[in-house]
């Protein structure tokens, strides 16, 4: 089987257990690969596994978030598409954010440059839509940052409360909030 076959399983494992908690034994059991096979596919071990998952997430972000923000419809429609895709990525709030897990874990310094790049790309894509709609650059960037804060904060809150309504409500309200003052 190709290496990419194991990415969804690895994503789920690292979301669930974090870097340290996703032991090679758990990874082997979940993928059905022995440790030797894991090292065949991922010679760099767990670090390479996470890097592969982050590459997959970067491609997903590009295809499902960034491209639609760049090319589809008016600002409200683009932000609605973004919210719908984010809901899909996090299964309506039921899946935790791997970025947050990695930023808080022991490997923060290892993955932080990649995570920072992903977040910057997302914030900039939101800001570009707002700038094109007439918002000044500083406020557009702040709204982009606030959008990520709202998404991530509501995701954490939903997991803490074991109630996914705050995440879903945030995503439902976010397009209008981002476009506040733009719509006539």
C-alpha positions, -999 to 999 in steps of 0.1 A, spaced: 0 0 0 12 35 -6 24 56 23 -5 81 18 -30 53 27 -20 57 64 -23 95 67 -60 95 79 -52 70 106 -21 89 116 -40 122 117 -66 106 140 -39 91 163 -20 123 167 -53 143 172 -63 118 199 -30 112 217 -7 140 207 29 134 197 41 118 229 10 97 235 9 83 200 34 55 208 48 33 180 28 4 196 -4 24 192 5 35 157 14 -1 147 -18 -14 161 -40 12 144 -23 10 110 -17 -28 111 20 -22 103 48 -37 123 74 -14 136 98 -24 108 72 -15 82 65 18 99 102 27 96 102 15 60 74 40 52 86 67 76 124 63 81 123 95 103 100 79 128 72 97 144 86 131 135 83 122 98 48 108 104 37 141 118 54 161 90 36 139 65 3 146 82 10 183 84 18 183 46 -15 166 41 -33 192 62 -15 220 43 -27 206 10 -62 202 24 -61 238 37 -50 250 3 -77 231 -16 -106 236 7 -100 269 24 -74 291 6 -84 285 -30 -121 290 -23 -113 322 -4 -93 335 -34 -117 326 -62 -153 321 -53 -181 346 -51 -186 376 -29 -170 379 6 -199 364 25 -201 334 1 -164 328 4 -165 330 42 -195 306 43 -175 282 22 -146 285 46 -169 278 76 -185 248 59 -150 233 52 -139 240 87 -169 222 100 -161 193 78 -124 192 89 -134 191 126 -165 169 121 -188 196 135 -165 202 164 -160 166 174 -124 163 162 -97 183 181 -72 205 163 -39 189 156 -22 223 153 -32 232 188 -21 198 201 13 201 185 18 237 197 11 228 233 32 196 233 68 187 238 75 191 201 64 227 198 97 239 186 100 212 160 67 219 143 61 256 152 76 270 119 53 248 98 23 256 120 30 293 120 32 292 82 -2 275 79 -18 300 103 -3 330 85 -15 317 51 -50 313 65 -51 347 82 -37 364 50 -63 347 28 -91 360 50 -75 395 51 -72 395 13 -109 389 9 -117 417 34 -92 441 17 -108 435 -17 -142 442 -1 -129 476 11 -116 471 46 -83 486 55 -53 463 57 -48 465 95 -84 458 103 -86 431 77 -56 413 93 -71 417 128 -103 402 116 -84 373 101 -66 367 134 -99 371 153 -115 345 130 -88 319 139 -92 328 176 -129 323 174 -126 290 155 -99 275 177 -113 289 210 -148 276 203 -133 242 194 -114 241 227 -145 252 246 -167 227 229 -143 199 238 -140 212 274 -178 213 278 -184 181 257 -209 202 238 -203 210 202 -229 237 199 -205 266 207 -182 255 178 -212 251 154 -226 285 165 -193 302 160 -190 288 124 -226 298 117 -220 334 128 -185 338 115 -192 348 79 -215 376 89 -191 388 116 -162 389 92 -183 409 67 -196 433 94 -195 468 79 -191 455 44 -226 445 36 -251 472 28 
